[in-house]
């Protein structure tokens, strides 16, 4: 419990520091994700196996870019706060979630083209009002129980829309500077038992739309 409390305090402090001096690019992401049985190691390459519960979540995240480098590396750094509604498909009462995390973004130019994709990896904390049934089952197979507060990972791959000439005019002179369509993984885990009795976790995979302003 002490280790979890310390991690929560450290993360909140890291988030509040850049947000208190918000001057950089901001973004708003909305997403839909469905629970998956796939391990995180292969889920990031699109491997998908549906969970028996077929539960899903709807979420929205606000982010602020507080740096365009990380230790001189070309990684755009954002501080993020997200909320989620978890639909349990009638298996139990629906729940709500909150995520806070730091995220690194890398713009990768596709070989032999002028187009880019934006890769993102976030690390932080996830709190849910009710543990998703797919996560309850995952821990139940180990004879253990999950926790409402868990470690959070987010992996995204986005296609910025402004780089396509027919769409470029949509972002000229407006509040929204660019927008992206993407694929994302929403992941809760115990980090090998750090947040619960044993190792375990759950993935939600889906699609998102992000506006940057």
C-alpha atoms as one frame of an Amber mdcrd trajectory, in Angstrom:
protein
   0.000   0.000   0.000   2.877   2.384   0.821   4.479   1.788  -2.566   1.206
   2.436  -4.390   0.561   5.653  -2.453   4.073   6.883  -3.166   3.657   6.117
  -6.893   0.348   7.983  -6.994   1.800  11.065  -5.265   4.842  11.096  -7.547
   2.749  10.828 -10.709   0.268  13.530  -9.696   3.159  15.864  -8.854   4.733
  15.203 -12.258   1.463  15.937 -14.023   0.593  19.094 -12.127   4.007  20.667
 -12.624   3.786  21.094 -16.442   0.035  21.716 -16.452   0.479  24.611 -14.039
   2.562  26.375 -16.717   0.505  25.341 -19.750   1.777  27.201 -22.800   2.285
  24.422 -25.348   0.075  22.437 -27.692  -3.000  20.817 -26.169  -5.069  17.902
 -27.376  -8.396  16.211 -26.796  -8.790  12.515 -27.638 -12.016  10.507 -27.694
 -11.906   6.737 -28.094 -13.836   3.470 -28.119 -12.094   0.289 -26.974 -13.181
  -3.327 -26.490 -11.753  -5.845 -24.019  -9.241  -8.333 -25.371  -7.563 -11.546
 -24.213  -4.389 -10.710 -26.126  -1.164 -10.121 -24.186   0.232  -6.582 -24.259
   3.388  -7.856 -25.969   1.476  -8.742 -29.144  -1.530  -6.453 -28.809   0.580
  -3.492 -29.938   0.962  -5.050 -33.395  -2.786  -5.486 -33.805  -3.205  -9.056
 -32.542  -6.753  -9.298 -31.202  -8.676 -12.028 -29.413 -12.052 -10.974 -28.008
 -12.836 -11.584 -24.347 -15.896 -13.716 -23.454 -17.490 -10.715 -21.709 -17.240
  -8.483 -24.805 -17.315  -5.434 -22.528 -16.101  -2.079 -23.850 -15.313   1.471
 -22.788 -15.801   4.993 -24.075 -13.202   7.549 -23.047 -11.978  11.108 -23.406
  -8.520  12.444 -22.582  -7.073  15.933 -22.253  -3.338  16.330 -22.823  -0.785
  19.119 -22.689   2.588  19.004 -24.469   5.141  20.335 -22.009   8.278  19.467
 -23.988   9.245  18.606 -27.564  12.268  16.526 -26.464  13.225  13.954 -23.827
  16.909  14.062 -22.878  17.607  15.565 -26.337  15.698  12.732 -28.071  12.971
  13.787 -30.575  10.122  12.673 -28.299   7.192  15.014 -27.693   6.145  14.721
 -24.029   2.582  15.241 -22.819   0.826  15.179 -19.435  -2.630  13.614 -19.669
  -5.841  13.166 -17.674  -8.598  10.872 -18.957 -12.074   9.696 -17.972 -13.840
   6.502 -19.061 -17.261   4.878 -18.970 -17.078   1.079 -18.859 -20.064  -0.786
 -20.309 -20.327  -4.213 -18.651 -22.974  -5.609 -21.042 -25.332  -6.404 -18.152
 -22.833  -8.693 -16.378 -22.543  -6.177 -13.549 -23.233  -2.483 -12.982 -21.384
  -0.206 -15.394 -18.342   1.582 -14.022 -16.306   4.749 -14.442 -12.577   5.252
 -14.669  -9.884   7.901 -14.306  -6.381   7.807 -15.779  -3.426  10.115 -15.229
  -0.210   9.548 -17.136   2.863  10.890 -18.913   3.136  10.032 -22.595   5.981
  10.109 -25.134   5.227  10.635 -28.853   7.478   9.961 -31.820   6.789  11.105
 -35.376   7.906   8.392 -37.780   8.256   9.165 -41.458   7.108   6.240 -43.563
   9.844   4.869 -45.842   9.868   6.217 -49.426   7.075   8.705 -48.666   6.598
  12.169 -47.188   3.857  10.934 -44.846   4.186  10.457 -41.099   2.538   8.434
 -38.360   2.661   9.415 -34.693   3.556   6.668 -32.216   2.730   7.135 -28.532
   3.464   5.283 -25.288   2.002   6.424 -21.961   2.689   5.337 -18.375   0.693
   6.226 -15.278  -2.195   5.170 -13.045  -5.750   3.924 -13.625  -8.564   4.031
 -11.066 -11.978   2.457 -11.690 -15.154   2.684  -9.632 -15.854  -0.989 -10.444
 -13.284  -3.507 -11.666 -14.201  -4.680 -15.221 -15.576  -8.235 -15.367 -12.908
  -9.327 -17.838 -10.272  -8.218 -15.331 -12.098  -9.932 -12.447 -12.036 -13.190
 -14.411  -8.350 -12.827 -15.305  -7.356 -12.540 -11.665  -9.913 -15.155 -10.596
  -8.122 -17.825 -12.646  -5.116 -17.198 -10.379  -7.163 -17.374  -7.179  -6.623
 -13.659  -6.549  -8.467 -10.343  -6.711  -7.591  -7.229  -8.672  -7.609  -3.678
  -7.273  -9.380  -0.508  -8.303  -6.049   1.361  -8.480  -3.651  -0.179 -10.989
  -0.752   0.701 -13.248  -1.771   2.117 -16.630  -0.142   1.832 -20.056  -1.387
   3.382 -23.275  -0.082   2.630 -26.756  -1.256   4.570 -29.806  -0.516   4.893
 -33.491  -2.097   7.917 -35.173  -2.312   9.202 -38.724  -2.253  13.046 -38.755
  -4.816  14.355 -41.221  -3.339  17.766 -42.042  -0.549  16.159 -44.080  -3.095
  15.156 -46.729  -3.514  18.096 -49.109  -7.316  17.788 -49.613  -7.760  18.136
 -45.830  -5.121  20.785 -45.128  -7.552  23.657 -45.624  -9.720  22.434 -42.762
  -7.029  23.432 -40.253  -5.994  26.837 -41.608  -7.007  29.780 -39.454  -9.067
  27.712 -37.026  -8.639  26.717 -33.397  -7.833  23.103 -34.292  -4.299  22.926
 -35.687  -4.400  19.244 -36.660  -6.420  16.092 -36.075  -5.621  12.372 -36.172
  -7.336   9.041 -36.563  -5.712   6.198 -34.706  -5.563   2.781 -33.081  -4.968
   2.502 -29.341  -4.471   0.028 -26.503  -5.814   0.861 -23.016  -4.026  -1.393
 -20.513  -4.389  -1.950 -16.752  -1.998  -4.245 -14.899  -0.600  -5.017 -11.456
   3.068  -4.818 -12.573   3.894  -8.357 -11.412   1.991  -7.958  -8.140   3.033
  -4.415  -7.199  -0.580  -3.214  -7.203  -2.317  -6.459  -6.186  -1.787  -9.962
  -4.816  -0.356 -11.324  -8.069   0.477 -10.424 -11.635  -2.351  -9.815 -14.090
  -4.092  -7.255 -16.204  -6.484  -6.450 -19.013  -6.315  -4.834 -22.448  -8.952
  -2.781 -24.219  -8.252  -2.241 -27.920  -9.964   0.246 -30.180  -9.993   3.398
 -32.250  -9.643   7.080 -31.467  -9.945  10.582 -32.822  -7.639  13.306 -31.526
  -7.779  17.057 -32.114  -4.745  19.248 -31.339  -5.090  22.949 -30.691
